[in-house]
Amino acid sequence: MKVLVTGVKGQLGFDVVNELEKRGHEAVGVDIEEMDITDEDSVNRVIREASPDSVIHCAAYTAVDAAEDNEELCERVNAKGTEYIAKVCRELDIKMMYISTDYVFNGQGTRPWEPDDEREPLNVYGRTKYHGELAVEENLAKYFIVRIAWVFGVNGKNFIKTMLNLGKTHDKLTVVADQTGSPTYTYDLARLLVDMIETDKYGRYHATNEGQCTWYEFACEIFKQAGMDVKVEPVGSDQYPANAKRPANSRMSKDKLEENGFERLPSWQDALKRYLEVIFPV
């Protein structure tokens, strides 16, 4: 199978290309230099020339706080860019996988979000990703929408790298303790996404590593596994005023994965352990 992957320079796109190649698929990885997704002509030309069997669309505007001041650009990338890709996929009759986010929900309550729950984004980033989902749903029948959360990978910046860097210069840190979700290793996620794209079990899905924690609990586990003596104190989100409102509840139900024969990802603690062995060898 030939698969075009957008956002190849990002944490997830990088791992998806590696996983595809590992399985003997032909991966065509593109980033903004090869295909500007905000330019419809560029999208048309690159996808038609590549002539893939499917597209895994990982590219996105993900700077959540900056998005509040750059709504037009965020909408162009996350919504219009996705629409351009979806339209070409429809014309060429190829399947598309769109990587979305828990930010399409309002973040209230404590129960895990189901894939078909009502979408009610809290911020610009979430709203534009929601519009991207709509663009896929309105243009295609053969699509996967896969919502992910709290992602970390070897390529790029993430919470773990930030904590490890801060831990080198601080013996005490404060971390938000009133937002709950599931940390997700792009290496594990990439395996699942390729499992999915190899099938025609289309629809909306949630994909994160198993288990839940707050950012505070995540930070504590990072320092514990890394063997760093850093004291972490829990604080409320109100102690960290940010441009964009964050969801308190990012729990997502992965039952649909199992119902469709896909394997759930390992626990986030196990994923963290394997990740640290790669980036932080002792």
C-alpha positions as CSV (number, residue, x, y, z in Angstrom):
1,M,0.0,0.0,0.0
2,K,1.2,3.5,-0.8
3,V,0.4,6.1,1.9
4,L,0.9,9.8,1.9
5,V,1.6,11.2,5.4
6,T,1.3,14.9,6.1
7,G,3.3,16.6,8.9
8,V,6.2,14.2,8.6
9,K,8.5,16.5,10.6
10,G,6.1,16.4,13.6
11,Q,6.2,13.9,16.5
12,L,3.5,11.6,15.1
13,G,4.1,11.9,11.3
14,F,7.7,10.9,11.8
15,D,6.7,7.7,13.6
16,V,3.9,6.9,11.2
17,V,6.3,7.0,8.2
18,N,8.7,4.7,10.1
19,E,5.9,2.2,11.0
20,L,4.6,2.1,7.4
21,E,8.1,1.4,6.0
22,K,8.7,-1.2,8.7
23,R,5.7,-3.1,7.4
24,G,6.7,-2.9,3.8
25,H,4.3,-0.1,2.8
26,E,5.5,2.7,0.6
27,A,5.3,6.0,2.6
28,V,5.4,9.4,1.0
29,G,6.1,11.9,3.9
30,V,5.4,15.5,3.2
31,D,5.7,18.7,5.2
32,I,5.1,22.4,4.4
33,E,8.1,22.5,2.0
34,E,6.6,19.7,-0.2
35,M,2.9,20.5,0.2
36,D,1.5,23.7,1.7
37,I,-1.9,22.4,2.9
38,T,-3.3,25.9,2.9
39,D,-2.7,26.1,-0.9
40,E,-5.4,24.1,-2.7
41,D,-3.3,23.9,-5.9
42,S,-0.3,22.5,-4.0
43,V,-2.6,19.9,-2.3
44,N,-4.1,18.9,-5.6
45,R,-0.8,18.6,-7.4
46,V,1.2,16.7,-4.7
47,I,-1.5,14.1,-3.9
48,R,-2.3,13.5,-7.6
49,E,1.4,13.1,-8.4
50,A,1.9,10.7,-5.5
51,S,-1.2,8.8,-6.4
52,P,-1.5,7.1,-2.9
53,D,-3.9,4.4,-1.8
54,S,-4.6,6.5,1.4
55,V,-3.7,9.7,3.2
56,I,-2.8,10.0,6.9
57,H,-3.2,13.6,7.7
58,C,-1.1,14.5,10.8
59,A,-0.2,18.1,9.9
60,A,-1.9,20.7,12.0
61,Y,-1.6,24.1,13.7
62,T,-1.1,22.9,17.3
63,A,0.1,26.0,19.2
64,V,-3.0,26.2,21.4
65,D,-2.3,29.5,23.1
66,A,-1.0,31.2,20.0
67,A,-4.1,30.1,18.1
68,E,-6.2,32.5,20.2
69,D,-4.4,35.4,18.5
70,N,-4.1,33.7,15.1
71,E,-7.5,32.4,14.5
72,E,-7.5,32.9,10.7
73,L,-4.2,31.1,10.2
74,C,-5.3,28.3,12.5
75,E,-8.6,27.9,10.6
76,R,-6.7,27.9,7.3
77,V,-4.4,25.1,8.4
78,N,-6.7,22.9,10.5
79,A,-10.0,23.4,8.6
80,K,-9.5,24.6,5.1
81,G,-6.3,22.5,4.6
82,T,-8.1,19.4,5.8
83,E,-11.0,20.2,3.4
84,Y,-8.6,20.5,0.4
85,I,-7.1,17.1,1.3
86,A,-10.6,15.5,1.8
87,K,-11.8,16.8,-1.6
88,V,-8.9,15.3,-3.5
89,C,-9.3,12.0,-1.6
90,R,-13.0,12.0,-2.6
91,E,-12.1,12.7,-6.3
92,L,-9.4,10.0,-6.3
93,D,-11.6,7.6,-4.3
94,I,-8.9,7.0,-1.6
95,K,-9.3,6.6,2.1
96,M,-8.3,9.4,4.5
97,M,-7.3,9.4,8.2
98,Y,-7.6,12.7,10.0
99,I,-5.8,13.1,13.3
100,S,-7.9,15.1,15.7
101,T,-8.0,16.0,19.4
102,D,-9.9,15.7,22.6
103,Y,-10.2,19.5,22.4
104,V,-13.3,19.2,20.2
105,F,-15.2,18.5,23.5
106,N,-16.0,21.0,26.3
107,G,-13.8,19.2,28.9
108,Q,-16.5,19.1,31.5
109,G,-17.6,16.2,33.7
110,T,-15.6,13.1,34.6
111,R,-16.8,10.3,32.4
112,P,-14.6,9.4,29.4
113,W,-15.7,11.0,26.1
114,E,-17.3,8.6,23.5
115,P,-16.4,9.1,19.8
116,D,-19.9,10.2,18.9
117,D,-20.4,12.6,21.8
118,E,-21.5,16.1,21.0
119,R,-18.6,18.4,20.1
120,E,-18.4,21.7,21.8
121,P,-14.9,23.1,21.7
122,L,-13.6,25.5,24.4
123,N,-10.9,27.4,22.3
124,V,-9.8,28.4,18.8
125,Y,-7.6,25.3,18.4
126,G,-10.4,22.9,19.3
127,R,-12.9,24.8,17.1
128,T,-10.7,24.6,14.0
129,K,-10.0,20.9,14.6
130,Y,-13.8,20.4,14.9
131,H,-14.2,22.2,11.6
132,G,-11.6,19.9,10.1
133,E,-13.6,16.9,11.3
134,L,-16.7,18.3,9.6
135,A,-14.8,18.8,6.4
136,V,-13.8,15.1,6.4
137,E,-17.3,13.9,7.3
138,E,-19.0,16.1,4.7
139,N,-16.7,15.1,1.8
140,L,-15.9,11.5,2.4
141,A,-17.4,8.1,3.2
142,K,-14.1,6.3,3.5
143,Y,-12.6,8.1,6.4
144,F,-11.1,7.6,9.9
145,I,-11.2,10.4,12.4
146,V,-8.8,9.5,15.2
147,R,-8.7,11.8,18.3
148,I,-5.5,11.7,20.3
149,A,-4.3,13.6,23.4
150,W,-1.2,14.4,25.5
151,V,1.2,13.2,22.8
152,F,4.9,12.6,23.3
153,G,7.4,11.4,20.7
154,V,11.1,11.4,20.0
155,N,10.8,14.1,17.3
156,G,9.8,17.5,18.6
157,K,8.9,19.2,21.9
158,N,6.6,17.7,24.5
159,F,5.8,17.8,28.2
160,I,8.3,15.1,29.2
161,K,11.2,16.9,27.5
162,T,10.1,20.1,29.2
163,M,10.0,18.5,32.6
164,L,13.4,16.8,32.2
165,N,15.0,20.1,31.2
166,L,13.4,22.0,34.1
167,G,14.4,19.2,36.5
168,K,18.1,19.8,35.6
169,T,17.9,23.4,37.0
170,H,15.1,23.2,39.6
171,D,14.7,21.1,42.7
172,K,11.0,22.1,43.0
173,L,8.3,22.6,40.4
174,T,4.6,23.3,40.4
175,V,2.3,21.4,38.0
176,V,-1.4,21.6,37.2
177,A,-3.4,19.0,39.1
178,D,-7.0,19.6,37.9
179,Q,-6.7,18.4,34.3
180,T,-7.0,14.7,33.6
181,G,-6.1,12.7,30.5
182,S,-4.0,9.9,29.0
183,P,-0.4,10.5,28.0
184,T,0.2,9.0,24.5
185,Y,3.5,7.7,23.0
186,T,3.6,8.4,19.2
187,Y,5.5,5.1,18.7
188,D,2.6,3.1,20.1
189,L,0.0,5.3,18.4
190,A,1.7,5.0,15.0
191,R,1.4,1.2,15.2
192,L,-2.3,1.5,15.9
193,L,-2.9,4.0,13.1
194,V,-1.2,1.7,10.5
195,D,-3.3,-1.2,11.8
196,M,-6.4,0.9,11.2
197,I,-5.4,2.2,7.7
198,E,-4.9,-1.4,6.6
199,T,-8.6,-2.0,7.1
200,D,-11.9,-0.4,6.0
201,K,-13.4,-0.1,9.5
202,Y,-14.1,3.6,9.0
203,G,-15.5,6.0,11.5
204,R,-14.6,8.1,14.6
205,Y,-12.2,6.6,17.1
206,H,-10.2,7.6,20.2
207,A,-6.6,6.5,20.6
208,T,-4.5,7.1,23.7
209,N,-2.3,4.9,25.9
210,E,-4.3,3.2,28.7
211,G,-4.8,4.7,32.1
212,Q,-5.3,8.3,33.2
213,C,-3.5,10.9,35.3
214,T,-3.3,14.6,35.9
215,W,-0.4,16.6,34.6
216,Y,0.9,16.7,38.2
217,E,0.8,12.9,38.5
218,F,2.5,12.6,35.1
219,A,5.3,14.9,36.2
220,C,5.8,12.9,39.4
221,E,6.1,9.7,37.4
222,I,8.5,11.2,34.9
223,F,10.9,12.2,37.7
224,K,10.5,9.0,39.5
225,Q,11.3,6.9,36.4
226,A,14.1,9.2,35.4
227,G,15.6,8.9,38.9
228,M,15.6,12.7,39.4
229,D,15.1,14.2,42.8
230,V,12.6,16.9,42.0
231,K,9.8,17.9,44.3
232,V,6.5,18.5,42.4
233,E,3.7,20.5,44.0
234,P,0.1,20.3,42.7
235,V,-1.6,23.6,41.7
236,G,-4.9,24.6,40.1
237,S,-5.1,25.8,36.5
238,D,-6.0,29.3,37.8
239,Q,-2.3,29.5,38.9
240,Y,-1.3,29.3,35.3
241,P,-3.3,31.8,33.4
242,A,-3.1,31.0,29.7
243,N,-4.5,32.5,26.5
244,A,-6.6,29.4,25.7
245,K,-9.0,27.6,28.1
246,R,-7.9,24.0,28.7
247,P,-10.3,21.1,29.1
248,A,-10.4,19.7,32.7
249,N,-11.6,16.3,31.4
250,S,-9.6,14.8,28.6
251,R,-10.5,11.2,29.4
252,M,-11.5,9.3,26.2
253,S,-13.2,6.0,25.8
254,K,-11.3,3.5,23.6
255,D,-14.0,0.8,23.7
256,K,-14.7,1.2,20.0
257,L,-11.1,0.2,19.1
258,E,-11.6,-3.2,20.8
259,E,-15.1,-3.6,19.3
260,N,-13.6,-3.3,15.9
261,G,-10.7,-5.7,16.5
262,F,-8.0,-3.2,17.2
263,E,-5.5,-3.7,20.1
264,R,-5.5,-1.2,22.9
265,L,-2.3,0.6,23.5
266,P,-0.1,-0.3,26.6
267,S,-0.4,1.7,29.8
268,W,1.0,5.2,29.8
269,Q,3.5,4.3,32.5
270,D,4.9,1.5,30.4
271,A,5.0,3.9,27.4
272,L,6.9,6.4,29.5
273,K,9.4,3.8,30.6
274,R,10.2,2.8,27.0
275,Y,10.3,6.4,25.9
276,L,12.8,7.4,28.6
277,E,15.0,4.5,27.5
278,V,15.2,6.1,24.1
279,I,15.7,9.8,24.9
280,F,17.2,9.6,28.5
281,P,19.4,6.5,28.7
282,V,20.8,6.0,32.1
